Amino acid sequence: MMTTHINREAFRRHARALAGAIAGAVLLAMPAAASEKVPTPTAQEILIKTSILTLNDAILSGNFAVLHAKLAKPFREQFDPDRLKQAFQSFAEKKIDMAAVAAASPVVTDDAQIDDRGALLLRGRFDVDRSRLVYEFDFLPSEGEWKPINLHVSVNATGM
């Protein structure tokens, strides 16, 4: 009888290990599958606003380390925080604050799509506080989630 108990316990351990391996394989496959389709409009808005507000915090604080950490790995490898700071220096000099986008809805100018690189392309604008903020963002699947690989933002007075 002791042998049967040991075999059942061994079987249970084996079954748990197999279930864990299957669950791990499913979780690892999820980002790849998710990256093949365009996220929902709500998820797109979250990506857009998070990117703009993280960039805004970096500009206002002068600390681009957090923005750098949230970029897709290929982007991080090309641009260190100091280079990002230089790229957005004109925003800091003009004291541009983009925080108002948090309470606004984006106006989509091009339908979201995934290009031949597997990048999610999001294009549009925010019309806020007598200004128009235009964004062109590309996101790549990186470390299990969509992360920016291209952040192009311009802010212009509209006279609204």
Rosetta blueprint (number, residue, H / E / L):
1 M L
2 M H
3 T H
4 T H
5 H H
6 I H
7 N H
8 R H
9 E H
10 A H
11 F H
12 R H
13 R H
14 H H
15 A H
16 R H
17 A H
18 L H
19 A H
20 G H
21 A H
22 I H
23 A H
24 G H
25 A H
26 V H
27 L H
28 L H
29 A H
30 M H
31 P H
32 A H
33 A H
34 A H
35 S L
36 E L
37 K L
38 V L
39 P L
40 T L
41 P H
42 T H
43 A H
44 Q H
45 E H
46 I H
47 L H
48 I H
49 K H
50 T H
51 S H
52 I H
53 L H
54 T H
55 L H
56 N H
57 D H
58 A H
59 I H
60 L H
61 S H
62 G L
63 N L
64 F L
65 A H
66 V H
67 L H
68 H H
69 A H
70 K L
71 L L
72 A L
73 K H
74 P H
75 F H
76 R H
77 E H
78 Q H
79 F L
80 D L
81 P H
82 D H
83 R H
84 L H
85 K H
86 Q H
87 A H
88 F L
89 Q H
90 S H
91 F H
92 A H
93 E H
94 K L
95 K L
96 I L
97 D L
98 M L
99 A H
100 A H
101 V H
102 A H
103 A H
104 A L
105 S L
106 P L
107 V E
108 V E
109 T E
110 D E
111 D E
112 A E
113 Q E
114 I E
115 D L
116 D L
117 R L
118 G L
119 A L
120 L E
121 L E
122 L E
123 R E
124 G E
125 R E
126 F E
127 D E
128 V E
129 D L
130 R L
131 S E
132 R E
133 L E
134 V E
135 Y E
136 E E
137 F E
138 D E
139 F E
140 L E
141 P E
142 S E
143 E L
144 G L
145 E E
146 W E
147 K E
148 P E
149 I E
150 N E
151 L E
152 H E
153 V E
154 S E
155 V E
156 N E
157 A E
158 T L
159 G L
160 M L
